[in-house]
Amino acid sequence: MGKKKDDIELEIQEAVVEEKADQTTLKGEAEEMKEQARKTIQKIKEQAKEEDPKLTPTLTLRTILGGDFLTADMVRRQIWLFLLMVLFTIVYVAFRYQCQQDMIAIDKLEKEVLDAKYKALSCSSTLTEKCRESHVLEALKQNKDSVLHVADQPPYIIYIDE
C-alpha cells in the first residue's frame, strides 16, 4: 500500500509539473499572440489614416475635371469659405426676388396714379362745364320756385370811411 501511495504522489507531482509546463507554454503562446495582435493593430493604424494623399503642386485640367483637387483636407480647410459663398448666393437671390416684387408693385401703383389723374381731370372738366353761367341760368329757369334770379342792375362799390 505504501508503494501505491508513493506512486500516486509521484504521478500527482508529474501531472503538476506537466500542468506547469503546459501553462508556461500557453503563457508564451499567449504573449506571442498578444505581440502579434499589437503589431497587426499598429499596421492597421498606419494604413487606415483619414488623411488623403497630398496633391502634386501642379493643378491640371484633368485633376480639376476628375475632382481630385476636392480632397477632404482641402474641403475641411475651406468649409467657411463655401458656407460664406452659399450665404451670399441665398442673399443675392432673395434680394433679386424682393426687387422684382417691388418693381411689380411700383408699376401697379403708377397705373393707379395715372387712372386717378385721368379721373380727376374728367371730374374737373365736368365741374367747370356745370359752373358756367349759361348752365347756372338754365338751372335757375328750370327750377321756378327758387328765390335766386339774375340781377338787373350792375354792381356798384360802397365806400366806408373809417
VOGUKOL-671052 format. One line per 8 residues: number of its first residue (from 1); their letters; for each residue x, y, z of C-alpha. Coordinates in nm, 4 decimals, always signed. Layout:
N
NUM = a = X,Y,Z ~ ... .
This chain:
162
1 = mgkkkddi = +0.0000,+0.0000,+0.0000 ~ +0.2891,+0.2336,+0.0738 ~ +0.4113,+0.1801,-0.2722 ~ +0.0863,+0.2740,-0.4224 ~ +0.0778,+0.5895,-0.2186 ~ +0.4238,+0.6829,-0.3366 ~ +0.3272,+0.6010,-0.6927 ~ +0.0170,+0.8150,-0.6636 .
9 = eleiqeav = +0.2148,+1.1029,-0.5155 ~ +0.4710,+1.0643,-0.7881 ~ +0.2026,+1.0666,-1.0546 ~ +0.0440,+1.3747,-0.8976 ~ +0.3784,+1.5538,-0.8949 ~ +0.4409,+1.4578,-1.2571 ~ +0.0923,+1.5862,-1.3503 ~ +0.1583,+1.9142,-1.1677 .
17 = veekadqt = +0.4921,+1.9541,-1.3465 ~ +0.3293,+1.8799,-1.6806 ~ +0.0491,+2.1267,-1.5989 ~ +0.3042,+2.3955,-1.5135 ~ +0.4940,+2.3231,-1.8324 ~ +0.1705,+2.3468,-2.0312 ~ +0.0847,+2.6748,-1.8579 ~ +0.4260,+2.8243,-1.9341 .
25 = tlkgeaee = +0.3877,+2.7067,-2.2909 ~ +0.0400,+2.8598,-2.3058 ~ +0.1675,+3.1792,-2.1485 ~ +0.4420,+3.2014,-2.4043 ~ +0.1968,+3.1380,-2.6840 ~ -0.0470,+3.3930,-2.5386 ~ +0.2293,+3.6515,-2.5174 ~ +0.3306,+3.5761,-2.8743 .
33 = mkeqarkt = -0.0320,+3.6138,-2.9854 ~ -0.0641,+3.9421,-2.7960 ~ +0.2531,+4.0725,-2.9542 ~ +0.1358,+3.9663,-3.2973 ~ -0.2024,+4.1368,-3.2333 ~ -0.0230,+4.4577,-3.1287 ~ +0.1856,+4.4529,-3.4445 ~ -0.1229,+4.3917,-3.6584 .
41 = iqkikeqa = -0.3126,+4.6774,-3.4910 ~ -0.0134,+4.9073,-3.5409 ~ -0.0006,+4.8193,-3.9128 ~ -0.3755,+4.8797,-3.9491 ~ -0.3418,+5.2173,-3.7766 ~ -0.0614,+5.3167,-4.0123 ~ -0.2604,+5.2181,-4.3193 ~ -0.6028,+5.3431,-4.2114 .
49 = keedpklt = -0.5351,+5.7151,-4.1741 ~ -0.8099,+5.9594,-4.2641 ~ -0.5689,+6.1904,-4.4367 ~ -0.5746,+6.1993,-4.8113 ~ -0.2544,+6.1801,-5.0037 ~ -0.1030,+6.5177,-5.0748 ~ -0.1643,+6.6583,-5.4178 ~ +0.1075,+6.7334,-5.6587 .
57 = ptltlrti = +0.1908,+7.1014,-5.6744 ~ +0.0654,+7.1226,-6.0333 ~ -0.3061,+7.1591,-6.0880 ~ -0.4055,+7.0241,-6.4273 ~ -0.7332,+7.0238,-6.6133 ~ -0.7569,+6.6509,-6.5604 ~ -0.7328,+6.6838,-6.1810 ~ -0.9946,+6.9600,-6.1830 .
65 = lggdflta = -1.2407,+6.7729,-6.4069 ~ -1.1796,+6.4497,-6.2216 ~ -1.2479,+6.6163,-5.8880 ~ -0.9171,+6.5057,-5.7431 ~ -0.8475,+6.8519,-5.6058 ~ -1.1577,+6.8281,-5.3832 ~ -0.9889,+6.6224,-5.1172 ~ -1.1284,+6.6003,-4.7686 .
73 = dmvrrqiw = -0.8382,+6.8024,-4.6301 ~ -0.8926,+7.0863,-4.8758 ~ -1.2682,+7.0880,-4.8169 ~ -1.2173,+7.0922,-4.4387 ~ -0.9815,+7.3874,-4.4654 ~ -1.2172,+7.5858,-4.6912 ~ -1.5552,+7.4962,-4.5352 ~ -1.6129,+7.8511,-4.4036 .
81 = lfllmvlf = -1.5489,+7.9939,-4.7492 ~ -1.8026,+7.7543,-4.9012 ~ -2.0597,+7.8433,-4.6353 ~ -1.9994,+8.2144,-4.6956 ~ -2.0477,+8.1661,-5.0715 ~ -2.3754,+7.9770,-5.0117 ~ -2.4953,+8.2516,-4.7762 ~ -2.4135,+8.5251,-5.0302 .
89 = tivyvafr = -2.5928,+8.3297,-5.3042 ~ -2.9055,+8.2954,-5.0903 ~ -2.8978,+8.6657,-5.0008 ~ -2.8485,+8.7612,-5.3686 ~ -3.1443,+8.5509,-5.4825 ~ -3.3646,+8.6830,-5.2003 ~ -3.2799,+9.0465,-5.2800 ~ -3.3412,+8.9950,-5.6504 .
97 = yqcqqdmi = -3.6800,+8.8385,-5.5784 ~ -3.7706,+9.1259,-5.3436 ~ -3.6588,+9.3815,-5.6048 ~ -3.8778,+9.2189,-5.8703 ~ -4.1751,+9.2210,-5.6338 ~ -4.1152,+9.5909,-5.5588 ~ -4.0924,+9.6723,-5.9312 ~ -4.4240,+9.4960,-5.9952 .
105 = aidkleke = -4.5840,+9.6913,-5.7096 ~ -4.4397,+10.0196,-5.8442 ~ -4.5821,+9.9517,-6.1926 ~ -4.9230,+9.8737,-6.0449 ~ -4.9216,+10.1925,-5.8350 ~ -4.8111,+10.4027,-6.1328 ~ -5.1094,+10.2725,-6.3308 ~ -5.3405,+10.3553,-6.0406 .
113 = vldakyka = -5.1965,+10.7098,-6.0175 ~ -5.2429,+10.7607,-6.3919 ~ -5.6044,+10.6398,-6.3692 ~ -5.6634,+10.8743,-6.0733 ~ -5.5174,+11.1693,-6.2705 ~ -5.7442,+11.0971,-6.5660 ~ -6.0442,+11.0654,-6.3362 ~ -5.9577,+11.3948,-6.1606 .
121 = lscsstlt = -5.9165,+11.5675,-6.4974 ~ -6.2515,+11.4339,-6.6104 ~ -6.4226,+11.5455,-6.2883 ~ -6.2601,+11.8895,-6.3118 ~ -6.3786,+11.9261,-6.6703 ~ -6.7332,+11.8238,-6.5764 ~ -6.7373,+12.0683,-6.2828 ~ -6.6070,+12.3521,-6.4997 .
129 = ekcreshv = -6.8796,+12.2850,-6.7555 ~ -7.1562,+12.2793,-6.4938 ~ -7.0317,+12.6023,-6.3284 ~ -7.0613,+12.8127,-6.6447 ~ -7.3014,+13.0999,-6.6207 ~ -7.5188,+12.9724,-6.9013 ~ -7.5708,+12.6367,-6.7302 ~ -7.6442,+12.8052,-6.3957 .
137 = lealkqnk = -7.9069,+13.0307,-6.5607 ~ -8.0708,+12.7341,-6.7273 ~ -8.0817,+12.5510,-6.3956 ~ -8.2450,+12.8559,-6.2300 ~ -8.5073,+12.8848,-6.5068 ~ -8.5956,+12.5189,-6.4764 ~ -8.6349,+12.5490,-6.1006 ~ -8.9130,+12.8145,-6.0795 .
145 = dsvlhvad = -8.9578,+12.8069,-5.7023 ~ -8.6033,+12.9295,-5.6446 ~ -8.5573,+13.2784,-5.4968 ~ -8.2415,+13.3313,-5.6955 ~ -8.2563,+13.5305,-6.0149 ~ -8.0299,+13.7250,-6.2481 ~ -7.9535,+14.0795,-6.1301 ~ -8.0984,+14.3623,-6.3390 .
153 = qppyiiyi = -7.8678,+14.6329,-6.2041 ~ -7.4957,+14.6403,-6.2374 ~ -7.2917,+14.6002,-5.9215 ~ -7.1556,+14.9110,-5.7542 ~ -6.8888,+14.9776,-5.4879 ~ -6.9709,+15.1156,-5.1441 ~ -6.7021,+15.3120,-4.9690 ~ -6.6906,+15.3205,-4.5902 .
161 = de = -6.4860,+15.5780,-4.4010 ~ -6.3025,+15.4649,-4.1047 .
